[in-house]
């Protein structure tokens, strides 16, 4: 059975974006790093340092500036201006001892200059000017303290909620989050999602315009709105992770860079909101899933399903971190991400595929269906039931999903059905289902996988003597949120 999660409805790469970007937005920010000449730094060492510093510090810098100017787009431009100054000065003068603090200081002074020119900000200018003028130039330890204090954490959290605001379309939230919080350049985001760079630039521009036009405040949501807003944040982060874990389109089955970015964002969020159970549940799920990345593909990039993976390649550090996060989540409460993490933990704890506790997995899915019902969760429950109780029981559940509109173009529905049929010895029907799955997927690796399964079923049907995967246990596909918006990789998937 397959282990991927191509969601047909939420592929950012397929979204159109008629809005035209401005030339300024297309050429600003970290993109300048890639395009800037480094006459005084011919070996590019300083450029690489600046790129690394930007990747680490940009979110904090933008968040701090956004609190000052109350405009995310303007904050990014000011941070980018500081970055350009660094590009001009550091190759000649050398990288300062505290490059992040240097960028913060430079950006803040530019913010003050900007506010000084705006009459509507005169009051804030006086307050801010007095504050700055009353201080001597900050020392490196001072700047380090600025970067580490609780206010910066609050600013980062405000930036997370602003970039993931529900007023933005999903593709806009994803692009803006990766840009502002991940520090990725436009071309990096475009490569990750296999869309033109101009499209990503337009999405970012449109998202910032929307935030400004809707007057979305740079603030934490009220307690009454927190649950809904957190759901949007989780959706974006896990969408990024899923696209990396199981690419919807293209020639590669995975894009590990996106998994790494989602993990980084999840870790930041868990640090900022330690009392939110589902933050730890989401992080636990991603840590455990990510632990399998090295084992999920072969030397040529071909998919390796869960039962066939060399578990010695699983990253034990990530598993340990994931299990620790799961413990924290379960101590605070139980939600959909925590339940999925608990399912993933069943696989992480099994020494071999044969030792997997499918009875417990099926029970956890039963709870998940109650907590977060959706046809895709039910599809994955069918797989778990098929493993715990036998393929006939699983097939009965799958057949009840045949008319679900949300699954009409979902390749894992026929793939799951084909797997169960093969295990029942109904090979010709299994072949047809795998061929149907191959027609629906847009990922080249997954298409080949389905076609291989179809060929094996055909061989079994013809009595060719090779009773391979057509009758073997494999792992399930993927699940989706109740709304059908969030792509969620099945914890039982490879």
N, C-alpha and C positions, 0 to 999 in steps of 0.2 A: 504493500500500500504506500501511497505517496506521503511525503512529509512536507509538502509545500502549501503555500497559502496565497494563491493569486486571487485577489479580489477584483472582480471586474468593475465594480461600481466606484471604487475609490482610488483608482490609479491616477496620481497626480500627473503622470507623464502624458496622459491622454486629454487633459483638460485644455481647453482653448483659452486664450487670454487676449481679447481684442484690444485691451487697453494699451496705449502706446507709452513706452517709457520715455522719460526725459533723457537727454544726452548726459546730463550731469550724473544722474543715478547710475547710468551704465558704466561710468568711468571712475567712480569713487570707491573709497573703502579699501579693503584688502586687495581688491583687484588692482589697485595701483601698485601694490607690491610686486605682483607678477609682471606688470608692464613697465616698471621703472628701471631706468638705466642705473647702473652702479659703477660710474666711472672710477670712483676711488676704491672700489672693492671688486677687483676683477675676478677673484675666485668665488664671489657670491657668498662668502661666509657670513658677512653681515646681513645680507638679504635673508639668508636662511634663519639667522637669529631673530631678525625682525618678524619674519613670518611666524616663528615659534612663539615669540612674545605676544604677538597679536592673537594667536589662537588661544593662548592661555588667559590673557588679560582683557581682551576686547569686551566681553560681556560685562565685566565689572566696571570698566570705564564707561561704556554706554549707559549702563544702569545708573551710575552716579550722576552722569550728565543729564540723563532724562529726568531725574528728580529735580535738578536745578532748572531746566528749561521747560519741563512738562511737555516734551514733544520727542517721541522716539526717533522720528526721522531726522530732526535737527540734531539730536544727541549723537546719532550715528555720523552725521556729517562733521560735527565738531571733533569726534574721536578720530575720524579719518584725516582731518586736517592735522591733528597731532601726529598721526602716523606718517603723513607726508613730510612733516618737519623732521621726523626721525630718519626717514629715508635720505633726506638731504644732509643731515648733520652727522649721523652716526658713522657712515663710512669714512668721514674725515676725522672726527673727534674721538671715535671709538664708542663702543656700547657702554652706557653709564652703569654703575654698579647695581642700581635698582631700576631696570628699564620700565617696569610696569608703573612705578611711582613717577618716573619721568614723564611718561605718557599722560598719566592722570593730571600732573601739575600743568603740563603744557595745554592739555585740553581744557582744564578749568580756566586758565588765563584767557583762552580764546572764547570761552563761554562768557566770561566777564566782559571782554571787549564787545562781544555781540550784544549783550544786554545793555551795555552803555549806549549803544547806538539806537536803542529802541525806547522811545519815550514811554511806551506802555509798561516798560519794566523798570522805570526809574526807582520805584521803591525797593524792588529787589536788588537793583544795582547798588543802592546806597548801603543796604544791609550787607550784601556780599562784599562790596568794596571795603567797607570798614573792617569786616572780618579778615579779609586778605591783607589789607594794609597794616593791620595791627600785629600781624605776625611777620617774623623774619622768614626768609626762604626756608622751607622745610628741609630738614636733613633726611637722609635715607631712612633712618629708623622711624622718623615721623611719618614718612610716606608709607612705609610698610604697615604702620599702625592704621593709617587711613584705609589701606587696602584690606585689612583684616578685621576691622571693627564690625560691630553688629549692624551699623547703618548700611554698610555695603551689602550685607546679607539681605537686609530688607529690600534694598534697591534691586538686587538680583531677582528676588521673588516678584517684585512689581514688574520687572521686565519679562519674566516668564509668563505671568498672567496677561500682560499686555500683548505680547507676541502671539499668544494662543487664544486671544479673545474670540468668542463665538461670532462676533460681527464679521469676522473674516472667513472666506471660504477655506476649505481644508488645505488646498494646495498653497494658498497664501500663507496660512499659519505655518505650514511645514517650511516653506522657503524662508519666511521671516525668522523663524526660530533657529534654523540652521545658520542663517546669516548673523543674527544678533547674538545668539547664545552659543552657537557652535563655532563662530568665527570663520566659517567656510567662505571661500570666494564664490562668486557667482558661477564661474566655470566649473568649480568643484561640485557644486550642487547640481549643475546641469549634467555633468558626467554621471553623477550618482543616480540620477533619475532618467537618464537617457532622453533628455529633452534639450532643445536648442538653448544656448546661453541667453539669447535674447528673450526667450520665454520666461526663464527664471528671473531675469532682470525686470521684466514687465510685472511679474507676479509680486516681486518685492516692492516695486514702486507703487503698484496699485494698493498693496496692503497698507503701506505707510499713508497713502492718500486717504484710504478709508478710515484709518484710525484718526487722522486729523479731521476729516469731514464729519465723522460721527462724534467727534470730541470725546473720544475714549480717554478717560483720565488715567494718568500714570499712578495707580494706587492699588492697594490690595482690595479684593472684593469684600463686601460686607459679609458678616458671618452667615447671613441667610442665603447668600449667593454662592458661598464657598463650594458647596458640593457640586453644583452645576459647572462652575468654572474649573474646578479640579478635574472633572470628567473630560473637559475639553483639553486640558493640559496633558492628561494621561493619554488621551486619544492621539495627540500629535506625537508625543514621544514614542508611543508603541507603534504608531504607523511608520515612523522613521526606522525603528528597529526591525519591523517586519519586512519592510522593503529591502533592508540589508540581509535579512535572514533567508528570505525566499523572494527573489526578485520577480516582480510581476511580468516584466517583459525582458527582452534582450537575450544574449547568448550565455550569460553567466547565471549560475543558480543562486549565487550569493553575492552581496556587496558588503564585505566586512567593515568597510569604513563607516557605513551608516550604522551598523550595529555598535561600533565603538562610540560614535557620537551620541547615540541614544543612551548607551550605558553611562556615558559621562554626564549627560543631562539628568538621568535618573539618580545618579549619586549626588549631584548637586541638590536636587530637589529633596532627597531623603535627609540631607544635612540641614536644609533650610526648614523642613517641616517634619521634625522627628516624631511628632505625636500623631501623625496621620497614618493610619494602618495601611491604607491602600498604596501609599507611596512606597512603603517597604515591600508590599506585595508585588507591585509592578517591578521594583528593582530586583526582587528575588527571582521573579519569572525571567527577566532578561539575563541575569547573571547565570542562571542554570542553563537556559537555552544557549547562551553564548559559549558555554563550556564545551559544547559539541562541535563548534565551528570547524576545528581542524580535522575532525573525523567525518565531516559531512560530504566531502568531495574527494575524488581520487586524483591521481597524478595529472590527468588531463582535464580536470574540472568536472568530471561526471558525478552525478549524485550518488551518494551511498546512503541507503536507507538505514533506519535505526537498528534493525536486527543484524545488519551486516557490518556495523561500525566497529572499528577497533577501539574498545573503550579505554585502552591505555592512552589514547590520544586525547581523551577528554581532559579538560583543564581542571585539575583538582582544586586549585586556588579559587577559581570562579565558583565551583560547586560549593566550596566551604563558605564563601561570601554569600552565595545565594541562600544556603540553608540558614545562615545566621540572620539574614534579612527576613527570611520566612518566619523564623522564631519571633522576631520583633513584631512582624505583622500580625501573627496569630495571637500574640499577647495583647494587642490593641483592638482587634476586631477581625471579622471575616467579611471579605468582599470578593467580587469576581476575580480580580487579579491575584488575590491571595489563594483562592481556590485553584486557579490555574497553576500557580507556583507550587501548590501542594501536589498537583498531578505531575508536574515536571520533576518534583523531588522524588516521586516514586521511581522514575527511570534513573535518576541520578544515584539512588541508593542501591539499585539492582546491580549485582556484580556481572550478570549476563542477561541477555534478552529473555532467556528461559525463566529467570528468577523474578521477572517483573510481576508486581502484585496487581494484576488486572482487576481483581475483585474490588480492591480499594479504589482503583482508578474509576471503575464504573460507578461506584458509590459516590465518589467526589463529583463526577459528571451529573449524577442525579441531583445533587445539591446545587450545582452550577446552573442546571436547567431551571431550577426553581428561583435562584437569585437573579440570574441574567438570561432569561429565555430568548432563544433565537433559533432559527432553523439550522444554522451552522453548528451551534452548540449541540443541538439534537443529533446532527449528523455524526459528530465526533463521539457522542454518547453511544451511538449505534456501533461504532467501531469498538469502543471499549467493551460494550456488552457482547459483541461478536467474539472478542478475545476471551472474555471471562466465562461466557455461557455457551458459546458456539455460534458459528456463522449464521445459522437459521434464525436465531433470535435477533442478531444484528440486522439481517436482511429485512426482517419484518418492520423494524423501525425505519430503515432507509426507504422502503417502499411507501411508507406513509408520508414521506417528504417529496415524493415525485412531482407534485403539483405546486410546490412552493415557488412563487414568482422570484424570490430573491436568489433561488438556486438554479434558475432556468439556464443561465450561462456559466454556471460554476463548475469547473472541470472536475473538482474533487467529488462531486455527487456521483457521476458515472464511474469515477476511479474507485471509490469506496465500494460501490455496488459490484463492480467487476471483480474486486478482490474477494468479496464475500461469495460471489457466485463461483469463482475459481476454487475456493476452499470447499464448496459443496459439490465440486465435480461437474458443474454446468459450464464447461469450458467455452463452448461456442458463444453462449450468452456473455460470458466474461470478455471474450475477444471484442465483441461489439461494443461493450461498455468502455473498454480501454481505447478503442478507436474513437469513440465519441469524446472521451476526455482529451485525446490528442488534438481533436478539432477545436476544442474550446480554449485550450491554453495558449497564451501568447509568449511563453518562455521556451526557448529552443531546447534547453536541457530537459525540461519537463516533458516537452513533446516527444523527444526521443525515448525518455523513460517509459511513457505510456505506450508508445509504439512497440518497444521491446516487450512490454508486458502483454500486449495484444498478440505478438508473434509467439510468445511462450504459451499463451492460452490456445492459440491455433494449433501449435505442435502437440499440446496435450490432447486437444480434441481429436486430432488425427491419429492419436495413439502412437506418436513418434517415440514414446518411451522416455521422454524427458519431462518428468513430473516436477518441474521446478517451481517458480513463483506462482504459477497459476493455482497452486494448491497450498502455498505456504502462508504462514502468518506474516503480515507486514503491519506497518504502523499507519495510523489514521492521518487524515489531512489537516484540516484547520478549522478554526471556529471564528465566528464574528460576533460582534456585540449585538445586543438586542435590537439596536436601531439599524443595524446593517451598515453603519458608517465606519466602524473601526475594524480594521483588519487585525486579527489576533491569531498569531501562530499557535496552533494546538501544542500544548506542552507534551503531548504524546508523540508529536511528529519528530522526525529525525532532525 
